Amino acid sequence: MQLHFRNKTGSTIWVCIMFYSPDGCADDGSWGTRGWWVLGPNGGEAYVLNTDNDYAAFYAESDEGEVWAGPYGPVYVHQSAFDSCVYIGDNSPETRIVGMRLVDLQHSDVHYVNLIN
């Protein structure tokens, strides 16, 4: 199953994801984390993941302060690009903890999350 994001706002949006990765993150929570994809305003898109798992999660924020978050995680995110595991974090000033929204991928082979104001 493919996971895509589409920006339906007039702002630039940054997206990061959490995905099931038992091989790559077996000792660190079994869930991988990856970011950031930049979605341009008014229709910017990104293809972020191909998975066999029924679920993934995401966090997004816009340059105008909008946030798409949820109760899943917590996830350590960095200011710059990252590819890590859910239980790996650090105390650097550029690292913060966010909660993510669940995405149910069970109903289509190609799933789009539309980010709307």
N, C-alpha and C positions, 0 to 999 in steps of 0.2 A: 504494500500500500504506500502511496506517495502522499506526503504532506506538503501543502503549499500555503503561502500567506499572500493576501491581497490587501493593499491599502486603499480604503474608501474614504479617506479624509484629505484635507488640504495641507496636511503637515507631513514632514518626514518622520518615519517610524523605524525604530530599532527593535528587532525580535531575537529572543534566544529561546532554546528548547531544552526539554528533558525527555529522554527516550530510553526504553528498555535496552540494556546492553550487558547481558550476563557474562559474555566472554570478555569484553574489555574492562568491565568494572566489577567483576566478581567479588573482590575484596573491599570495595568501596561503595556498597549500596546497590549494585546491579543496575543502576540507571546512569546513563551518560548525560552530560550537559554540554551545550555548544551554543556559541553566539559570536558575533552579532551579524545579522543580515540587515541591510539598510533598504527600506522600501520607500521609494520616491512617492511624493504626493499624487493624489488623484489617479490611482490605478497601478502603482508600482507593485511588482510581484516578486516572490522568491520561492524556489523549490528547495526545501530544507532537509527532507528526510525520506528515505525508503526503508520500510520496516515490515516485519511479519507480525508485530505485536498489535493488539487491538487498541492500545492507548498511547498517547504521548501527552506532553504538557508544554505550555509556553508562557512567557512573560514578554510584554511589549511596552514601549514608552515612546511618546512623540516629542518632537522638539518644542511643542507648545505645552508640555506638562501632563498630557493625558497618559494614563497607565491602564494596562490590561493585566490584572494579576488575580491570584486565587489562593486557595489553601494548600496546594500541593508543594512539597519540598520539605524544608527550606532548601534553596539553591544558592550557592555562592557564585556571583557573577563579577566579572572584571570589566574595567573601562575599555580595554582593548579586546581583540578577538581571543576566544578561549575554546578549548576542547578538553573536557575534564570528566569527572565523575561526581555524583551527588554528594558524597561524603568528604570530598577533598576541598579544603578551603584554607585560607590563610588570613593573617591579621594585617595585611598591607592596607594602606589608606585607600587604594583604588578598588578594593574588594568590598562588596556589600551583599547582603542576604535578601532574597526576594521569594515571594510565593508565586506559584504558577497556576494557570487554568488548565483543566483537563480537556483533551480533545479525544472524542470517540471516533475511531477510524473504521469501525466494523461495517459500516453501511455503504462504502464505496471504495473502489480501487485507487481513485484519485480524490483526495479531500482538500478543499479550500477553506481556510479560515479567513473570513472577511472582517477586517478591523474597521469599525464604524464609530463615529463620534456618538 
